């Protein structure tokens, strides 16, 4: 559970009832005091408090229920679990709000200039490290894939030259099977959260959702090596999506402020023990991942801005730009080193992966019509792809729930199908004579090249084998190649498109780190080249450029990104003159696809059950007010509270935050002091500064005994739990002052505020708790607390099933 929940209304009416009017009560409205002996199975010890505007009973010590005040509330249990690696786990929200309590204020007053300077320098040093490490990992991934896949393809090619075709298939399929099964075993047994691309999980984290192990060190390890094995194993997937997750994991590991579990407890890391700084670092890590995967530093920044991050500011822009620039420098240096032939079978490419730069292409009206058609095709195919992928992933989730053996078996099945298609389909293609005057060797001898001989006689090549029997990067390079109008038969392109489209659908979702960028680019480039070949002499644009436009259209149709995809493609191909056409095709394909469904990553976020908050409120929220959706019961503490009450509340709930309310004799009337976090209460209890009398203290002991960093959020190691603390019966009857650790400036909204405005405020400020206070005086000072789960559609429509989404 994520936080305190104020009670909600069980009314099923389309229009919610107005908030209750105040009425004179002998006690504060919606609250009751009770004792453990008077509760019937409630499990409480000592006096506790419920705040409510629905039905609860008020209990007295001896007489049982005296008066029915309000209707009974239920607990909000929607959207508090999500699917992580095919398993269901409880999820938490992140604390981006600054806790302004006495400790925080004292810390900022006492912080010296050199400490502030050290904090700023460390931030830049960490983003530098993120860029360096992500660049190194990105290069290592490419180096490993090129060598492992290259060895497999060279071995298979040598056997085929000896006419040992069946042995060649066994070698090819066997290598793919071993690589795929190993990647699946790593995911299934070590880090289930590493399966898939990881972009939906990173996107959810940056939205404020913390799911189980999505950024853990074990996930990072499996993401790196599982991605290498999966891509080398011939699956129709890419390493680009997993690189985003890898960059985020690296940033989380560096910025978690230390961890006792992994013996990373350097004192200087203490500055980053908060979710705000980690969020910024992980945003930089995601941008660095894109820059390392596509060698597109500016595209990485724009990807983080457009797709990944939910909160952005100018200072973060500078840091992400610096991080991706470091990645570009690292990659350039390492690629220059490899050009000396010291990297085995690693390719000779530079930062421009698919260089299409040439003379300025001219285009006429017929070309614009073709490009518009490409955009429409990309939108339709993209919407269909997302629809089918959603259905397939739901089937896979049922299979994967059966355990690790089922995951591995599914991966092996897809590996066999992929190997059969890659090796078998080229046999259906006719051999073509090598082009006269070709700048490239024909047929190609070795692991890559445009002209694969496959089963063809000398002087001939197999066009379909040139696409299938290559790494995915080389296949894209072949499709994007200029001056190769007649290289690929139309039938070969059609067969390759159908195969890649279908294999891309069935491959994503297996227990292997897998990205969607490469399958989408491959399929889009194929039908783009088909259109370019069909136009032939009627068009002035080369089929290779049509392949680029086709890839852009399919990316826009599936992922619904525009600016970042546009820049990434231009950085990939060095073809700046195609900017207007790429922009046009992206806009058309996204517009068409939006008519059918959401983007693929948004669909996966919903399917996994991650409570992602959009930047805008849903229209039906305008018909509701804040008090309509808060759920309960709400548990509050007095400013000076009995230790036993606090301990028992922490033991029977998973709430992260508790309102603190001062009452007589501490104050003249009940008044809201603020909000105290569960983790802070645990640290305070561990200090055991208890009192025998219920009196408010100056808080000097807490300020002397603890520092602000003692209350900071722990790193990857587990934080303190209530089970770790043990109290005597005497201590349980004593009191503790919560004022020094209470956030006295929590964000609050009045109970009659429109739910739409409350949701926008919650999302814009990155909150975990939003306190709802009464509009009229004379009532208990808090109505409830809005959390992320209370603003989810599942919860709202569960309360008001007749409330239509279109309203």
C-alpha positions in Angstrom: 0.0 0.0 0.0 1.2 3.4 -0.9 0.0 5.8 1.6 -2.9 6.8 3.9 -6.3 6.7 2.3 -9.1 8.9 3.3 -12.5 7.2 3.0 -14.5 7.2 -0.3 -18.1 7.4 -1.1 -19.8 4.1 -2.1 -22.5 5.9 -4.0 -23.1 4.6 -7.5 -24.9 7.7 -8.7 -23.6 9.4 -11.8 -23.3 12.7 -10.0 -21.6 12.4 -6.6 -23.4 13.9 -3.6 -22.2 17.2 -2.3 -19.9 17.2 0.7 -21.7 16.7 4.1 -22.7 19.9 5.9 -21.2 20.4 9.3 -23.3 19.4 12.4 -22.6 19.9 16.0 -21.1 16.8 17.6 -19.9 16.0 21.1 -16.6 14.9 19.5 -14.9 15.9 16.3 -16.7 14.8 13.2 -15.9 11.4 11.6 -13.5 10.3 14.4 -13.7 7.9 17.3 -11.6 6.9 20.2 -11.4 3.3 21.2 -9.5 0.9 23.3 -8.2 -2.6 22.4 -10.6 -4.3 24.8 -13.6 -2.6 23.2 -12.7 -3.5 19.6 -14.3 -6.5 18.1 -11.5 -8.1 16.1 -10.1 -4.8 15.1 -6.6 -5.6 16.2 -5.8 -2.2 17.6 -4.0 -1.3 20.8 -4.6 2.0 22.5 -6.3 5.1 21.1 -6.4 5.6 17.4 -8.2 8.0 15.1 -10.2 7.7 11.9 -11.2 10.7 9.9 -14.2 10.1 7.7 -17.1 11.6 5.8 -18.8 8.2 5.3 -20.1 5.6 7.7 -18.2 4.6 10.7 -19.1 3.7 14.3 -18.0 5.7 17.2 -16.8 3.5 20.1 -16.7 4.2 23.8 -14.5 2.2 26.2 -17.3 0.1 27.7 -20.6 0.5 25.9 -19.6 -0.6 22.4 -21.1 1.3 19.5 -23.0 4.3 20.6 -23.9 6.3 17.5 -23.7 5.6 13.7 -22.1 8.7 12.3 -21.3 7.9 8.7 -21.4 5.1 6.1 -18.6 2.6 6.2 -15.6 3.1 4.0 -13.6 0.6 2.1 -9.9 0.3 1.5 -8.6 1.2 -2.0 -6.9 -1.9 -3.3 -6.8 -1.0 -7.0 -3.5 -0.3 -8.9 -1.3 -1.3 -5.9 0.2 -4.3 -7.7 1.8 -4.6 -11.1 3.4 -7.2 -13.3 7.2 -7.1 -13.1 8.9 -9.9 -15.2 5.6 -11.9 -15.4 5.3 -11.9 -11.6 3.0 -9.7 -9.6 4.5 -7.5 -7.0 3.3 -4.6 -4.7 4.4 -1.2 -6.0 5.2 2.0 -4.3 5.3 5.6 -5.2 8.3 7.8 -5.0 8.8 10.8 -2.7 9.7 13.8 -4.9 8.3 16.3 -2.3 10.8 18.2 -0.1 10.0 17.3 3.6 10.2 20.7 5.3 10.5 19.7 9.0 12.7 21.1 11.7 15.6 18.8 10.8 15.5 19.9 7.1 15.5 23.6 8.1 18.3 23.2 10.5 20.4 21.3 7.9 19.9 24.1 5.3 20.7 26.8 7.8 23.9 25.0 8.8 25.0 24.0 5.3 28.2 25.8 4.3 29.2 27.1 0.9 31.8 24.4 0.4 29.1 21.7 1.0 26.8 23.3 -1.5 29.7 23.5 -4.0 30.6 19.9 -3.3 27.0 18.9 -4.0 26.9 20.6 -7.3 30.3 19.2 -8.3 29.2 15.7 -7.3 26.1 16.0 -9.5 28.2 16.8 -12.6 30.7 14.1 -11.6 28.0 11.5 -11.4 26.5 12.4 -14.8 30.0 12.2 -16.2 30.4 8.7 -14.8 27.0 7.8 -16.2 28.0 8.9 -19.6 31.4 7.1 -19.4 29.9 3.8 -18.1 26.9 3.8 -20.5 29.2 4.5 -23.4 31.5 1.6 -22.4 28.6 -0.8 -22.0 27.1 0.3 -25.3 30.4 -0.3 -27.1 30.9 -3.7 -25.3 27.4 -4.7 -26.4 28.1 -4.0 -30.0 31.5 -5.6 -29.8 30.2 -8.8 -28.3 27.2 -9.0 -30.7 29.3 -8.5 -33.8 31.8 -11.1 -32.7 29.4 -13.7 -31.5 27.0 -13.3 -34.3 29.9 -13.0 -36.8 31.4 -16.2 -35.6 28.0 -18.0 -36.0 27.5 -16.6 -39.5 31.0 -17.4 -40.7 30.8 -20.9 -39.4 27.4 -21.4 -41.2 28.8 -19.8 -44.4 31.8 -22.0 -44.5 29.7 -25.2 -44.1 27.4 -24.0 -46.9 30.4 -23.4 -49.2 31.2 -27.1 -48.6 27.7 -28.0 -49.7 26.9 -29.3 -46.2 23.6 -27.5 -46.0 21.9 -29.6 -43.3 25.0 -29.5 -41.1 25.0 -25.7 -41.6 21.4 -25.5 -40.5 22.2 -27.5 -37.4 25.1 -25.3 -36.5 23.1 -22.1 -37.2 20.0 -23.3 -35.3 22.1 -24.9 -32.5 24.0 -21.7 -31.9 20.8 -19.6 -31.8 19.2 -22.2 -29.5 22.0 -22.2 -27.0 22.3 -18.4 -27.0 18.5 -17.9 -26.6 18.1 -20.5 -23.9 21.0 -19.0 -21.9 19.5 -15.5 -22.1 16.1 -16.8 -21.1 17.6 -18.7 -18.1 19.4 -15.6 -16.9 16.1 -13.7 -17.1 14.0 -16.4 -15.6 16.2 -17.3 -12.6 18.2 -14.2 -11.8 16.3 -11.1 -12.8 12.8 -11.5 -14.3 12.5 -7.7 -14.4 15.2 -7.6 -17.1 12.9 -9.2 -19.7 11.5 -6.9 -22.5 12.8 -3.5 -23.5 12.6 -1.9 -20.0 11.4 1.4 -21.5 7.9 1.2 -20.0 9.4 0.5 -16.6 11.8 3.4 -16.8 9.0 5.6 -18.1 6.8 4.6 -15.1 9.7 5.1 -12.6 10.3 8.7 -13.9 6.5 9.2 -13.5 6.8 8.3 -9.8 6.2 4.5 -9.7 8.8 2.3 -8.0 8.3 -1.3 -9.0 10.2 -4.3 -7.6 13.8 -4.7 -8.8 13.4 -2.7 -12.0 16.7 -0.9 -11.5 18.5 -3.4 -9.3 22.1 -4.4 -9.9 21.0 -8.0 -10.8 18.7 -6.5 -13.4 21.6 -4.5 -14.9 23.8 -7.6 -15.1 21.1 -9.6 -16.9 20.1 -6.7 -19.1 23.6 -6.4 -20.5 24.4 -10.1 -21.0 20.9 -11.2 -21.8 20.7 -8.5 -24.5 24.0 -9.6 -26.0 22.9 -13.3 -26.1 19.4 -12.5 -27.4 20.6 -10.3 -30.3 23.5 -12.7 -31.2 21.0 -15.5 -31.1 19.3 -14.3 -34.2 16.0 -13.1 -32.6 14.1 -10.3 -34.4 14.8 -7.8 -31.6 17.2 -5.0 -30.9 19.6 -4.0 -28.2 18.5 -0.3 -28.4 15.5 -0.5 -26.1 17.4 -2.5 -23.4 20.2 0.1 -23.6 17.8 2.7 -22.2 17.0 0.4 -19.3 20.8 -0.3 -18.9 21.6 3.4 -18.7 18.9 3.9 -16.1 20.2 1.0 -14.0 23.7 2.4 -14.2 22.4 5.8 -13.1 20.4 4.3 -10.2 23.5 2.3 -9.0 25.7 5.4 -9.0 23.1 7.7 -7.5 21.5 5.6 -4.8 23.6 7.2 -2.2 25.3 4.0 -1.0 24.1 0.7 0.1 25.0 -1.5 3.0 24.0 -4.6 1.1 26.6 -4.0 -1.6 29.1 -2.3 0.7 28.8 1.0 -1.1 28.6 3.4 1.8 31.0 6.2 0.9 30.2 9.3 2.9 30.1 11.6 -0.1 27.2 9.7 -1.6 24.9 10.8 1.2 23.8 13.9 -0.8 21.9 11.7 -3.2 19.8 9.8 -0.8 16.5 11.2 -2.1 14.2 10.4 -5.0 14.5 13.9 -6.6 18.2 13.6 -7.3 17.9 9.9 -8.4 15.1 10.9 -10.8 17.3 13.4 -12.5 20.2 11.0 -12.7 18.0 8.2 -14.1 16.7 10.6 -16.7 20.3 11.3 -17.7 20.9 7.5 -17.8 17.9 6.9 -20.1 19.2 9.6 -22.5 22.7 8.1 -22.4 21.2 4.7 -23.2 19.7 6.0 -26.4 22.8 7.9 -27.3 24.9 4.7 -26.9 22.5 2.5 -28.8 22.0 4.8 -31.8 25.1 6.9 -31.5 22.7 9.8 -31.5 23.5 12.2 -28.6 20.9 14.9 -29.5 18.3 12.2 -30.1 19.0 10.8 -26.7 18.2 14.1 -25.0 15.0 14.5 -27.0 14.0 10.9 -26.3 14.3 11.6 -22.6 12.3 14.8 -23.0 9.6 13.5 -25.2 9.1 9.9 -24.1 10.8 9.1 -20.8 10.6 12.0 -18.4 7.5 13.3 -16.7 9.2 16.3 -15.2 11.7 18.5 -16.9 13.6 21.7 -16.3 16.4 23.7 -17.9 19.1 22.4 -15.4 18.2 18.8 -16.3 18.5 19.7 -20.0 22.1 20.8 -19.5 23.0 17.6 -17.6 21.4 15.2 -20.1 23.1 17.0 -22.9 26.5 16.8 -21.2 25.9 13.0 -20.5 25.1 12.2 -24.1 28.0 14.3 -25.3 30.3 12.2 -23.0 28.7 9.0 -24.6 29.5 10.3 -28.1 33.1 11.0 -27.2 33.6 7.6 -25.6 32.1 5.8 -28.6 34.1 7.8 -31.1 37.4 7.0 -29.3 36.6 3.3 -29.0 35.4 3.0 -32.6 38.6 4.7 -33.8 40.6 2.2 -31.8 38.7 -0.7 -33.5 39.4 0.6 -37.0 43.0 -0.6 -36.4 41.6 -4.2 -36.5 42.0 -5.0 -32.8 38.3 -5.8 -32.2 37.9 -9.1 -34.0 34.9 -9.1 -36.3 33.6 -5.7 -35.1 32.4 -3.6 -38.1 34.2 -0.7 -39.5 31.3 1.8 -39.0 31.7 5.1 -37.3 29.3 7.2 -35.3 27.1 7.4 -38.4 25.6 3.8 -38.4 23.8 4.0 -41.8 25.5 6.7 -43.9 23.2 7.9 -46.7 24.7 11.3 -47.2 24.8 12.3 -50.9 23.7 15.1 -53.2 20.6 17.0 -52.3 17.6 14.8 -53.4 15.0 16.5 -55.5 11.4 15.5 -55.2 8.2 16.3 -57.1 4.5 16.1 -56.6 4.4 12.3 -57.2 7.0 11.8 -54.6 5.0 13.8 -52.0 2.0 11.7 -52.8 4.0 8.5 -52.3 5.3 9.9 -49.0 1.8 10.6 -47.8 0.8 7.1 -48.7 3.9 5.8 -46.8 2.7 7.8 -43.7 -0.8 6.3 -44.0 0.6 2.8 -44.4 2.9 3.3 -41.4 -0.1 4.5 -39.3 -2.3 1.5 -40.3 0.5 -1.0 -39.8 1.6 0.6 -36.6 -1.9 0.5 -35.1 -2.3 -3.1 -36.2 1.1 -4.0 -34.8 0.2 -2.5 -31.4 -3.2 -4.3 -31.3 -1.7 -7.7 -32.1 1.2 -7.2 -29.8 -1.2 -6.4 -26.9 -3.1 -9.7 -27.6 0.1 -11.7 -27.9 1.6 -10.3 -24.7 -1.6 -11.2 -22.8 -1.2 -14.8 -24.0 2.5 -14.9 -23.1 1.8 -13.6 -19.6 -0.4 -16.7 -19.0 2.5 -18.9 -20.2 5.1 -17.0 -18.2 3.1 -17.2 -15.0 3.7 -20.9 -14.9 7.3 -20.5 -13.9 10.8 -20.3 -15.2 10.7 -23.6 -17.2 7.8 -22.3 -19.2 9.6 -19.1 -20.0 12.6 -20.9 -21.2 10.5 -23.4 -23.3 8.7 -20.5 -24.9 12.0 -18.8 -25.8 13.3 -22.1 -27.3 10.2 -22.4 -29.4 10.5 -18.9 -30.8 14.2 -19.5 -31.4 13.5 -22.6 -33.5 10.9 -20.8 -35.5 13.2 -17.8 -36.1 16.1 -20.0 -37.2 13.8 -22.0 -39.5 12.6 -18.8 -41.2 16.0 -17.2 -41.4 17.6 -20.3 -42.9 14.7 -21.7 -44.8 13.0 -18.8 -46.5 16.1 -17.7 -48.6 15.9 -21.1 -50.4 12.6 -19.8 -51.9 14.4 -16.8 -53.5 16.0 -17.0 -57.0 19.7 -16.3 -57.5 20.6 -13.1 -59.2 23.8 -12.3 -61.2 26.2 -10.0 -59.5 25.8 -6.4 -60.7 28.5 -5.2 -63.2 30.8 -2.6 -61.8 29.7 -3.0 -58.2 31.8 -1.1 -55.7 31.4 -4.0 -53.3 32.6 -7.6 -53.5 30.0 -9.9 -55.0 29.2 -12.5 -53.7 30.2 -11.4 -50.2 32.7 -13.7 -48.4 32.5 -13.4 -44.7 29.9 -12.4 -42.1 28.4 -9.2 -43.7 27.7 -7.5 -47.0 25.0 -6.8 -49.5 25.6 -9.9 -51.6 25.2 -13.2 -49.8 25.9 -16.2 -52.1 24.0 -18.7 -49.8 23.3 -21.6 -52.2 23.9 -19.7 -55.4 26.6 -20.6 -58.0 29.7 -18.4 -58.4 29.0 -14.9 -59.7 25.5 -14.9 -58.2 23.9 -13.8 -54.9 20.7 -14.4 -53.0 18.9 -11.1 -52.2 16.7 -12.6 -49.5 19.8 -14.2 -47.8 21.4 -10.8 -47.8 18.6 -9.6 -45.5 18.1 -12.7 -43.4 21.6 -14.0 -43.1 23.1 -10.9 -41.5 22.9 -9.1 -38.2 19.9 -6.8 -37.8 22.2 -3.7 -38.2 23.7 -5.0 -41.4 20.2 -5.9 -42.8 19.1 -2.3 -42.1 22.3 -1.0 -43.8 21.5 -3.1 -46.8 17.9 -1.8 -47.0 19.1 1.8 -46.6 21.9 1.4 -49.2 22.0 3.9 -52.1 22.3 3.0 -55.8 20.9 -0.5 -55.4 17.6 -0.1 -57.1 17.7 -3.6 -58.6 19.5 -5.5 -55.8 16.4 -7.0 -54.2 13.5 -8.7 -56.0 10.1 -7.5 -55.1 9.1 -11.0 -54.0 12.1 -11.1 -51.6 11.1 -7.8 -50.1 7.5 -9.0 -49.6 8.6 -12.2 -48.0 11.1 -10.4 -45.7 8.5 -7.9 -44.6 5.9 -10.5 -43.7 8.4 -12.6 -41.8 9.9 -9.6 -39.9 6.5 -8.2 -39.0 5.3 -11.6 -37.7 8.6 -12.5 -36.0 8.8 -9.1 -34.3 5.3 -9.6 -32.9 5.9 -13.1 -31.4 9.5 -12.4 -30.2 8.7 -9.4 -28.0 7.4 -10.8 -24.7 9.6 -13.8 -24.4 12.0 -13.9 -21.3 14.8 -12.1 -23.1 15.9 -8.4 -23.0 14.4 -7.2 -26.2 13.9 -3.9 -27.9 11.3 -2.9 -30.5 13.2 -0.3 -32.4 15.1 -2.6 -34.7 12.2 -4.9 -35.7 10.1 -1.8 -36.4 12.9 -0.1 -38.4 13.5 -3.4 -40.4 9.8 -3.8 -41.3 9.3 -0.1 -42.1 12.4 0.1 -44.2 11.3 -3.0 -46.1 7.9 -1.7 -47.1 9.4 1.7 -47.8 11.8 0.1 -50.2 8.9 -1.7 -51.8 7.2 1.6 -52.5 10.4 3.1 -53.8 11.0 0.2 -56.1 7.4 0.3 -57.4 7.7 4.0 -58.3 11.0 3.3 -60.1 11.7 5.9 -62.8 8.7 8.0 -61.8 10.5 9.2 -58.7 13.7 11.1 -58.2 14.2 9.6 -54.8 16.4 6.6 -54.3 14.7 3.4 -52.9 17.2 3.6 -50.1 15.8 6.9 -49.0 12.3 5.5 -49.3 13.4 2.8 -46.9 14.4 5.5 -44.5 11.0 7.2 -44.8 9.3 3.8 -44.4 11.2 3.2 -41.2 10.2 6.6 -39.9 6.5 6.0 -40.8 6.4 2.7 -38.9 8.2 4.1 -35.9 5.7 6.9 -35.8 2.8 4.5 -36.1 4.0 2.2 -33.3 5.8 4.4 -30.8 4.0 7.7 -31.5 7.2 9.7 -31.0 7.9 12.4 -33.5 10.7 14.9 -32.6 13.1 12.4 -31.0 12.6 9.7 -33.7 13.1 12.3 -36.4 16.4 13.5 -34.9 17.6 9.9 -34.2 17.0 8.8 -37.8 18.8 11.9 -39.1 21.8 11.3 -36.8 21.8 7.6 -37.8 21.9 8.3 -41.5 23.6 11.7 -41.8 20.9 12.7 -44.2 19.8 16.2 -43.0 18.3 17.0 -46.4 15.5 14.5 -45.7 14.4 16.4 -42.6 11.1 17.9 -44.2 10.1 14.5 -45.6 10.8 12.6 -42.4 8.9 15.2 -40.4 5.9 14.9 -42.8 5.8 11.1 -42.7 6.1 11.0 -38.9 3.2 13.4 -38.4 1.0 11.6 -40.8 1.7 8.1 -39.4 1.2 9.2 -35.8 -2.0 11.0 -36.6 -3.4 7.9 -38.4 -2.3 5.5 -35.7 -3.7 7.6 -32.9 -7.2 6.9 -34.3 -6.8 3.2 -33.4 -4.9 2.9 -30.1 -2.2 4.2 -27.9 1.6 4.0 -28.4 3.2 0.6 -27.8 4.9 1.7 -24.6 1.8 3.3 -23.2 -0.1 0.1 -23.9 2.5 -2.0 -22.1 2.4 0.3 -19.1 -1.3 -0.2 -18.9 -1.1 -3.9 -19.4 1.5 -4.3 -16.6 -0.8 -2.4 -14.2 1.7 0.4 -13.5 -0.3 3.4 -12.2 1.0 5.9 -14.7 -0.4 9.4 -14.4 -0.9 11.4 -17.6 -0.2 15.1 -17.7 -3.8 15.9 -18.3 -6.9 15.0 -16.3 -9.6 12.8 -17.8 -12.8 14.6 -18.7 -15.0 12.7 -16.3 -12.9 14.0 -13.4 -14.6 17.4 -13.8 -17.8 15.9 -12.4 -16.1 14.8 -9.2 -14.5 16.6 -6.2 -11.5 15.6 -4.2 -13.4 14.1 -1.3 -15.3 11.7 -3.6 -12.4 9.4 -4.2 -10.3 9.4 -1.0 -10.4 6.0 0.5 -9.9 4.8 4.1 -9.7 4.3 6.9 -7.4 7.2 7.5 -5.1 6.8 10.4 -3.7 9.9 12.1 -1.3 10.5 14.9 -1.3 13.2 17.6 1.7 15.5 17.7 2.7 13.8 20.9 1.6 10.1 20.5 1.8 7.0 22.6 4.6 4.7 21.3 2.2 1.7 21.4 -0.3 3.4 19.1 2.5 4.2 16.6 4.0 0.7 16.7 0.7 -1.0 16.2 -0.3 1.3 13.4 3.0 0.6 11.6 2.6 -3.2 12.1 -1.0 -3.5 10.7 -0.7 -1.1 7.8 1.7 -0.5 4.9 0.9 3.2 4.8 3.8 5.5 3.9 2.5 8.7 5.5 0.3 9.7 8.4 -1.3 13.1 9.2 -0.2 14.6 12.5 -3.0 16.5 14.4 -2.5 18.5 17.6 -5.3 18.2 20.1 -6.0 19.6 23.6 -4.0 20.0 25.8 -1.3 20.5 23.3 -3.4 22.9 21.3 -6.7 24.8 22.0 -8.6 22.9 19.3 -7.7 20.1 16.9 -5.4 21.5 14.2 -3.4 19.9 11.4 0.3 20.0 12.0 1.4 18.3 8.8 2.4 14.9 7.5 5.0 12.4 8.9 6.6 9.7 6.8 6.7 6.1 7.9 10.5 5.8 7.4 11.0 8.9 9.5 8.9 7.6 12.3 10.9 4.4 12.3 14.2 6.3 12.6 12.8 8.4 15.4 11.5 5.3 17.3 15.0 3.7 17.0 16.4 6.7 19.0 14.1 5.8 21.9 13.7 9.3 23.2 10.4 8.6 25.0 8.6 10.6 27.6 6.3 9.4 30.4 4.0 12.5 30.1 2.1 13.7 27.0 3.9 17.1 26.6 5.3 18.9 23.6 9.1 19.2 23.7 11.4 21.7 22.0 12.8 18.9 19.8 16.3 19.7 20.8 17.1 16.0 21.5 16.1 15.0 18.0 18.1 17.8 16.5 21.2 16.8 18.6 20.7 13.0 18.2 20.0 12.9 14.5 21.1 14.6 11.3 19.1 15.2 8.2 20.9 12.4 6.4 19.8 9.9 9.1 16.3 10.3 7.7 17.4 10.0 4.1 16.0 7.3 1.9 18.2 4.2 1.8 19.9 2.9 -1.4 19.4 -0.6 -2.9 19.7 -2.2 0.6 16.5 -2.5 2.5 15.6 0.3 4.8 14.5 0.0 8.4 11.3 -2.0 9.2 9.1 -2.0 12.2 10.0 -5.7 12.7 13.6 -4.6 13.3 12.6 -2.7 16.4 11.6 -4.3 19.7 10.1 -2.4 22.6 9.4 -3.3 26.3 5.9 -2.9 27.7 7.0 0.1 29.6 8.2 1.8 26.5 5.0 1.0 24.7 3.1 3.1 27.3 5.4 6.1 26.9 5.0 9.0 24.5 7.1 10.4 21.7 7.1 13.9 20.1 6.5 13.8 16.3 6.8 17.5 15.8 10.5 17.7 14.8 10.1 15.2 12.0 6.7 16.3 10.7 6.5 18.0 7.3 4.7 21.2 8.3 4.3 22.3 4.7 2.4 19.5 3.0 0.4 20.3 -0.1 -3.3 20.5 0.6 -6.5 21.0 -1.3 -10.0 21.7 -0.1 -12.5 18.9 -0.2 -14.6 20.7 -2.8 -11.8 21.2 -5.3 -12.5 19.6 -8.7 -10.8 16.2 -9.0 -9.5 17.2 -12.4 -7.6 20.1 -10.9 -6.4 18.0 -8.0 -5.0 15.3 -10.4 -3.2 17.9 -12.5 -1.7 19.4 -9.3 -0.7 16.0 -8.0 1.0 15.1 -11.3 2.7 18.5 -11.9 4.3 18.6 -8.5 5.3 14.9 -8.4 3.5 14.2 -5.1 3.0 11.0 -3.2 0.4 12.5 -0.8 -2.1 15.3 -1.3 -4.0 16.2 1.9 -7.7 16.9 1.6 -8.9 19.4 4.2 -12.5 20.4 5.1 -14.0 23.5 3.6 -16.0 24.5 6.7 -14.7 25.1 10.2 -15.6 23.1 13.3 -14.7 19.7 11.8 -11.8 17.3 12.1 -8.9 19.2 10.3 -8.4 16.5 7.6 -10.9 14.7 5.4 -8.4 12.3 3.8 -5.3 11.9 1.7 -5.2 11.6 -2.1 -2.5 9.2 -3.4 -1.7 8.0 -6.9 -3.9 5.0 -6.5 -7.0 7.1 -5.7 -6.6 9.0 -9.0 -6.4 5.8 -11.1 -9.4 5.2 -13.5 -9.9 1.7 -12.0 -10.5 3.1 -8.6 -12.7 5.9 -9.7 -14.9 3.7 -12.0 -15.1 1.2 -9.2 -16.7 3.9 -7.0 -18.9 5.3 -9.8 -19.5 2.5 -12.3 -22.1 4.7 -14.1 -19.6 7.4 -14.7 -18.8 7.2 -18.4 -15.2 7.8 -19.5 -16.3 10.1 -22.3 -17.8 12.6 -19.9 
